[in-house]
Amino acid sequence: MTIKTLLPVCALFASATLFAQSMPAGAIQPGTLANEKLVNDVLPQMVILASTKGCQEPKDAQPYLKAQPSGKVGSRMWQEIWLIQCRNGNYPVEARFQEDATGASFRLR
């Protein structure tokens, strides 16, 4: 194998490794399954919870899927981890989402 063929492979491996390292422990992929309304409902509560853990000056939030949805449509459950990025570090907040007759509910920890 020549250096020209190794470089793209090494670059791909390095980017995949950096991506995997940037995800919080327990996350399986970046992103959220929550719709815009649910995100608007849950995000302020997540910031409050992160503040009780020591978060100072929240700046951003990055969602990650922790568990794929399970159950039947209309009553599915899934889990996510959101990293609340603050001036003094990142604070993970775990969320459990549950579909119900009115849309979805959530529980944070």
Residue pairs with C-beta under 8 A, 6 or more apart in sequence:
23 29
23 30
23 64
24 64
24 81
24 83
24 90
24 92
26 66
26 81
27 64
27 65
27 66
27 81
28 64
28 65
28 66
28 67
28 68
29 64
29 65
30 62
30 63
30 64
30 65
31 63
31 64
31 65
32 39
32 63
32 65
32 80
32 82
33 65
33 69
33 78
33 80
33 97
34 42
34 63
34 80
34 97
34 104
37 103
38 97
38 103
38 104
38 106
39 63
41 106
42 95
42 106
42 108
43 61
43 82
45 106
45 108
46 61
46 82
46 84
46 93
46 95
46 108
47 55
47 58
47 61
47 84
49 93
49 108
49 109
50 58
50 84
50 86
50 91
50 93
51 58
53 91
54 88
54 89
54 91
55 84
55 86
55 88
55 89
55 91
56 86
56 87
56 88
57 86
57 87
57 88
58 84
58 85
58 86
59 85
59 86
59 87
60 84
60 85
61 82
61 83
61 84
61 85
62 82
62 83
62 85
63 80
63 81
63 82
64 80
64 81
64 82
64 83
65 78
65 79
65 80
66 78
66 79
66 80
66 81
66 94
67 78
67 79
68 78
69 76
69 77
69 78
70 76
70 77
70 78
71 77
71 99
73 99
74 99
74 100
74 101
75 98
75 99
75 100
76 98
76 99
77 96
77 97
77 98
77 99
78 96
78 97
79 94
79 95
79 96
79 97
80 94
80 95
80 97
81 92
81 93
81 94
81 95
82 92
82 93
82 94
82 95
83 90
83 91
83 92
84 90
84 91
84 92
84 93
93 108
93 109
94 108
94 109
95 106
95 107
95 108
96 106
96 107
97 104
97 105
97 106
98 104
98 105
98 106
98 107
